[in-house]
Amino acid sequence: MATHSIPVTKNLHPKLASFDMNQIAFGKNFTDHMLVADYENGEWKNVEIKPYAPFEVDPSSAVLHYGQTIFEGIKAFKNEKGEVVIFRPDQNFIRFNTSAARMQMPQVPEWLFMEGMKQLIDLERAWIPSKPDASLYIRPFMIATDPFLGVRPSNSYKFMIILGPSGPYHAAPMKILIEQQYTRATPGGVGFAKNGGNYGASLYPVTLAQAKGYDQVLWTDAIEHKYVEEVGMMNVMFVIDGKIITPSLERGTVLKGVTRDSSITILREMGYEVEERNLLVSEIIEAHKKGLFQEVFGVGTAAVVSYISRLAHEEYVMDFDVDALKVAPALKNHLNDLRMGNIVDKHNWLVKL
Ligand SMILES: *Cc1c(COP(=O)(O)O)cnc(C)c1O
């Protein structure tokens, strides 16, 4: 593949010097540059890196009306030696194009996604926090830009990458309500894709759960609400009688998380048995009644591993002593050590800049 050098317009008023790296809130701060590319007449063009700034969108743009929009979430880390690594971006590239196909959007070529991301990050090296647990969050996304109100696939699109310093992410353990009415994803639907609408649709049920004192919902299958699927915007793992169980991807209603995949590999290497299968809510409750339900946690790029202190099914409440967790903290430490370069990257998951 030819190396593509993407033209860069430098930001003449960078914010970096005045930015306080000790006050990083996730998703609120963005670096000084962004990557932009346009898709027109069947090809990607106008690829450039330029100062981060708002841009104009026609009010009739397809994305504003019918939701043709997809995104990814990736992290880059700076280790103690000052080296910059990106965690498994090849997996995000594949998933981005899987999402694109489902949303009838064009494929993004590898050079644009990968080389574009690397060139942008290289330019913004100084924005990458070097603290343990802190990272640079990478947000590639694509939107449909045809100025046309007809419901049909757009002919023009914009692909962009923006970056923001992130973490250390010290989230409190979560209280989770098992969802009995609303759904995140349906078989044949778009649950496996990272398209905007999935997230908009989740806000109302999560707000209802929050009004009842919970932080998030555990999504269950759309048809019977009997099988568990995901927790909030994360994949979910259960420790029952020493074994780890995570919902399988078969029905297309569970997002194929990169952290999920990495966690399964790491946990197996640690000696745990990991099952990817359908898991009934009733099986969890039975295990809890027998004293065999040991842990439940979320896995995803943003929070890495999220502890859960309470899981409730209607009136039945299951509490977990977060200080006594074994699997979740071991996995979290392993993933963090790997990303910070403290342990050997034997699967070549880290892409060096
Ligand atoms: C992004 C996402 C995840 C986590 O995927 P990672 O690749 O591990 O970040 C899980 N579930 C949903 C619904 C997501 O959008």
The ligand as an SDF file (V2000), in Angstrom:
LIG
                    3D

 15 15  0  0  0  0  0  0  0  0999 V2000
  -18.5000    0.4200   22.1210 C   0  0  0  0  0  0  0  0  0  0  0  0
  -19.4430   -0.5070   22.8340 C   0  0  0  0  0  0  0  0  0  0  0  0
  -19.0020   -1.5660   23.6330 C   0  0  0  0  0  0  0  0  0  0  0  0
  -17.5630   -1.7960   23.9740 C   0  0  0  0  0  0  0  0  0  0  0  0
  -16.7670   -2.0660   22.8830 O   0  0  0  0  0  0  0  0  0  0  0  0
  -15.1870   -1.8510   22.9760 P   0  0  0  0  0  0  0  0  0  0  0  0
  -14.6980   -2.1800   21.6310 O   0  0  0  0  0  0  0  0  0  0  0  0
  -14.6720   -2.7730   24.0230 O   0  0  0  0  0  0  0  0  0  0  0  0
  -14.9720   -0.4310   23.3750 O   0  0  0  0  0  0  0  0  0  0  0  0
  -19.9640   -2.4240   24.1570 C   0  0  0  0  0  0  0  0  0  0  0  0
  -21.2770   -2.2340   23.9400 N   0  0  0  0  0  0  0  0  0  0  0  0
  -21.7360   -1.2000   23.2160 C   0  0  0  0  0  0  0  0  0  0  0  0
  -23.1970   -1.0480   23.0080 C   0  0  0  0  0  0  0  0  0  0  0  0
  -20.8380   -0.3130   22.6380 C   0  0  0  0  0  0  0  0  0  0  0  0
  -21.2910    0.7140   21.9240 O   0  0  0  0  0  0  0  0  0  0  0  0
  1  2  1  0
  2  3  1  0
  2 14  2  0
  3  4  1  0
  3 10  2  0
  4  5  1  0
  5  6  1  0
  6  7  2  0
  6  8  1  0
  6  9  1  0
 10 11  1  0
 11 12  2  0
 12 13  1  0
 12 14  1  0
 14 15  1  0
M  END
$$$$
